[in-house]
Amino acid sequence: MNQRSDSPSPPADAPGPYERLGITADASFDEVQAAKRARLLEVAGDTMASSKVEAAYDAVLMERLKERQQGKVSTAAKTASQREQVPPAQKLSVSALPKLPQLPKLTQLPKFAQAALPRVSPAAQGRELWFPLATSGVLLGLLVLVPAAPPELLLALATGMAVINLQRRTGKFLKAVGWSVGLLSLGLVLGGLLAAGLDPSLPMGFPLSSVQVQSLPALVVLLLGALLLG
């Protein structure tokens, strides 16, 4: 007599666990879990369908476990190994790009170059303040009010004033001389541009020659340099 099984056998055309989850046999463990969650969301509220999804998920895990116990390499493991062996696509990194040359920093310059560069110091005080102001005021008054005063002599005196004040502020005579000559040259260039763009006869009843007009910016630049540089 043939004994009948109590549990009914599944139909021949019933989908397998992979088909029920909608994945292939080489799917990774993460893909299996993602497929399970997706199927449960699709059949939310249907207890029978949800139990079938759970059963398919358990069947896939049991099949993977049996293959591992028997020493077999599963299709999913083979696929993962092949993915690891494929070299990743090389990406263009910022570090691989050619770097532009960087300008040297002030601290990287030679010592003689650092010493030659002008620096703005705190505002002058005491004798370093009133001496250039008084000297420049007298020279400016002579330049504007005394047409007979030679501008060249006045500029020479203003340059000497700058040398003396900068030497007091920096303690270096050669540096003070170099900066004073540079300030004088800059002031004469500005004065030449001013003289070329203005009428020789200025307002307020002070008719100045082109040499006097050119000397005015030089006096101002020398005064500012004597007060601010250090």
C-alpha positions as CSV (number, residue, x, y, z in Angstrom):
1,M,0.0,0.0,0.0
2,N,1.3,3.4,-1.0
3,Q,1.5,5.9,1.8
4,R,0.3,9.4,0.9
5,S,2.2,12.5,2.2
6,D,0.2,14.8,4.5
7,S,1.8,17.9,2.9
8,P,0.5,18.8,-0.6
9,S,3.3,19.0,-3.3
10,P,3.6,22.3,-5.1
11,P,2.3,22.5,-8.7
12,A,4.8,21.8,-11.4
13,D,4.4,25.2,-12.9
14,A,4.8,27.0,-9.5
15,P,7.6,29.7,-9.6
16,G,10.8,28.9,-7.8
17,P,12.2,31.0,-4.9
18,Y,14.4,33.1,-7.2
19,E,11.5,33.7,-9.7
20,R,9.2,34.6,-6.8
21,L,11.7,37.2,-5.5
22,G,12.4,38.4,-9.0
23,I,16.1,37.8,-8.9
24,T,18.6,35.5,-10.7
25,A,20.7,32.8,-9.1
26,D,23.9,34.9,-9.2
27,A,22.3,37.7,-7.1
28,S,24.3,38.9,-4.1
29,F,23.0,38.8,-0.6
30,D,22.3,42.5,-0.6
31,E,20.3,42.1,-3.8
32,V,18.3,39.2,-2.2
33,Q,17.4,41.2,0.8
34,A,16.4,44.2,-1.4
35,A,14.2,42.0,-3.6
36,K,12.5,40.6,-0.5
37,R,11.7,44.0,0.8
38,A,10.4,45.1,-2.6
39,R,8.1,42.1,-2.9
40,L,6.7,42.5,0.6
41,L,5.9,46.1,-0.2
42,E,4.1,45.0,-3.4
43,V,1.9,42.5,-1.5
44,A,1.4,44.6,1.6
45,G,-1.8,43.5,3.3
46,D,-2.0,40.1,1.7
47,T,-0.9,37.6,4.3
48,M,-0.8,34.6,2.0
49,A,1.4,36.4,-0.6
50,S,3.6,37.8,2.2
51,S,4.2,34.3,3.6
52,K,5.1,33.0,0.1
53,V,7.7,35.8,-0.2
54,E,9.1,34.9,3.2
55,A,9.2,31.2,2.2
56,A,11.1,32.0,-1.0
57,Y,13.6,34.2,0.9
58,D,14.2,31.3,3.4
59,A,14.6,28.8,0.5
60,V,17.2,30.9,-1.2
61,L,19.2,31.3,2.1
62,M,18.9,27.5,2.8
63,E,20.2,26.8,-0.7
64,R,23.1,29.1,-0.3
65,L,23.9,27.5,3.1
66,K,23.8,24.0,1.7
67,E,26.2,24.9,-1.1
68,R,28.6,26.4,1.4
69,Q,28.5,23.3,3.6
70,Q,29.1,21.1,0.6
71,G,32.2,23.1,-0.3
72,K,30.6,24.4,-3.5
73,V,31.1,27.9,-4.8
74,S,27.8,29.5,-5.4
75,T,27.0,31.4,-8.5
76,A,26.7,34.6,-6.4
77,A,30.1,34.1,-5.0
78,K,31.6,33.6,-8.5
79,T,30.0,36.8,-9.7
80,A,31.3,38.7,-6.7
81,S,34.8,37.4,-7.3
82,Q,34.6,38.3,-11.0
83,R,33.5,41.9,-10.1
84,E,36.5,42.2,-7.7
85,Q,38.9,41.1,-10.4
86,V,37.7,43.7,-12.9
87,P,40.0,46.7,-12.5
88,P,38.0,49.8,-11.6
89,A,37.8,52.6,-14.1
90,Q,40.5,55.1,-13.6
91,K,39.1,58.5,-12.6
92,L,40.9,61.7,-13.3
93,S,41.9,63.1,-10.0
94,V,42.8,66.7,-9.2
95,S,46.2,65.5,-8.0
96,A,47.0,64.1,-11.4
97,L,46.6,67.5,-13.1
98,P,49.7,69.6,-13.7
99,K,50.3,72.1,-10.9
100,L,50.8,75.7,-11.8
101,P,54.1,77.2,-10.5
102,Q,53.6,79.0,-7.3
103,L,55.1,82.4,-6.7
104,P,57.6,82.6,-3.9
105,K,56.3,83.8,-0.6
106,L,57.8,86.7,1.2
107,T,59.5,84.4,3.7
108,Q,61.1,82.5,0.8
109,L,62.8,85.5,-0.7
110,P,66.5,86.1,-0.1
111,K,67.2,88.1,3.0
112,F,68.5,91.0,1.0
113,A,65.3,91.1,-1.0
114,Q,63.2,91.1,2.1
115,A,65.2,93.9,3.6
116,A,64.8,96.0,0.5
117,L,61.0,95.7,0.3
118,P,59.1,98.7,1.9
119,R,56.7,97.9,4.8
120,V,54.0,100.1,6.3
121,S,54.7,100.8,9.9
122,P,52.4,102.2,12.6
123,A,51.8,105.9,12.5
124,A,54.8,108.0,13.6
125,Q,54.8,109.6,16.9
126,G,56.7,112.3,18.7
127,R,59.7,113.7,16.9
128,E,59.2,111.2,14.0
129,L,55.8,112.9,13.5
130,W,56.3,116.6,13.9
131,F,59.7,116.8,12.2
132,P,58.5,115.7,8.7
133,L,55.3,117.6,9.1
134,A,57.0,120.9,10.0
135,T,59.8,120.4,7.4
136,S,57.3,119.6,4.6
137,G,55.0,122.5,5.6
138,V,57.9,125.0,5.4
139,L,59.0,123.6,2.0
140,L,55.5,123.5,0.6
141,G,55.0,127.1,1.7
142,L,58.2,128.2,0.0
143,L,57.3,126.3,-3.2
144,V,53.9,127.9,-3.5
145,L,54.5,131.4,-2.0
146,V,58.0,132.1,-3.1
147,P,58.3,131.7,-6.9
148,A,62.0,132.6,-6.7
149,A,62.8,129.5,-4.5
150,P,64.3,126.8,-6.8
151,P,62.1,123.7,-6.7
152,E,65.2,121.5,-7.1
153,L,66.6,122.7,-3.8
154,L,63.3,122.3,-2.1
155,L,63.0,118.7,-3.3
156,A,66.5,118.0,-2.2
157,L,65.7,119.2,1.3
158,A,62.5,117.2,1.3
159,T,64.5,114.1,0.3
160,G,67.0,114.7,3.1
161,M,64.1,115.1,5.5
162,A,62.7,111.7,4.4
163,V,66.2,110.1,4.7
164,I,66.6,111.4,8.3
165,N,63.1,110.3,9.4
166,L,63.3,106.9,7.8
167,Q,66.7,106.3,9.3
168,R,65.2,107.0,12.7
169,R,62.3,104.6,12.1
170,T,64.3,101.7,10.6
171,G,67.8,102.2,12.0
172,K,69.3,101.5,8.5
173,F,70.8,104.4,6.6
174,L,71.2,102.8,3.2
175,K,67.6,101.5,3.2
176,A,66.4,105.0,4.2
177,V,68.4,106.5,1.3
178,G,67.1,104.0,-1.2
179,W,63.5,104.4,-0.2
180,S,63.7,108.2,-0.3
181,V,65.2,108.2,-3.8
182,G,62.4,105.9,-4.9
183,L,59.7,108.1,-3.3
184,L,61.2,111.2,-5.0
185,S,61.2,109.4,-8.4
186,L,57.6,108.3,-7.9
187,G,56.5,111.8,-6.9
188,L,58.2,113.4,-10.0
189,V,56.5,110.9,-12.3
190,L,53.1,111.8,-10.8
191,G,53.9,115.5,-10.9
192,G,54.8,115.2,-14.6
193,L,51.5,113.6,-15.3
194,L,49.7,116.4,-13.3
195,A,51.6,119.1,-15.0
196,A,50.8,117.7,-18.5
197,G,47.1,117.7,-17.7
198,L,46.6,121.1,-16.0
199,D,46.7,124.6,-17.2
200,P,49.9,126.4,-16.0
201,S,47.8,129.1,-14.3
202,L,46.1,127.5,-11.3
203,P,43.1,129.1,-9.5
204,M,43.2,131.0,-6.1
205,G,45.7,133.5,-7.5
206,F,48.8,131.3,-7.4
207,P,50.3,131.1,-10.8
208,L,52.7,128.2,-10.7
209,S,55.2,127.1,-13.3
210,S,55.2,123.6,-14.6
211,V,58.2,122.8,-12.5
212,Q,56.4,123.9,-9.3
213,V,53.3,121.9,-10.2
214,Q,55.5,118.8,-10.9
215,S,57.2,119.3,-7.5
216,L,54.0,119.3,-5.4
217,P,53.2,115.6,-5.7
218,A,56.9,114.8,-5.0
219,L,56.7,116.7,-1.7
220,V,53.5,114.9,-0.7
221,V,54.9,111.5,-1.5
222,L,58.1,112.1,0.4
223,L,56.0,113.2,3.4
224,L,53.8,110.2,3.4
225,G,56.8,107.9,3.0
226,A,58.6,109.5,5.9
227,L,55.5,109.0,8.1
228,L,54.3,105.5,7.1
229,L,57.3,103.5,5.9
230,G,59.5,101.7,8.3
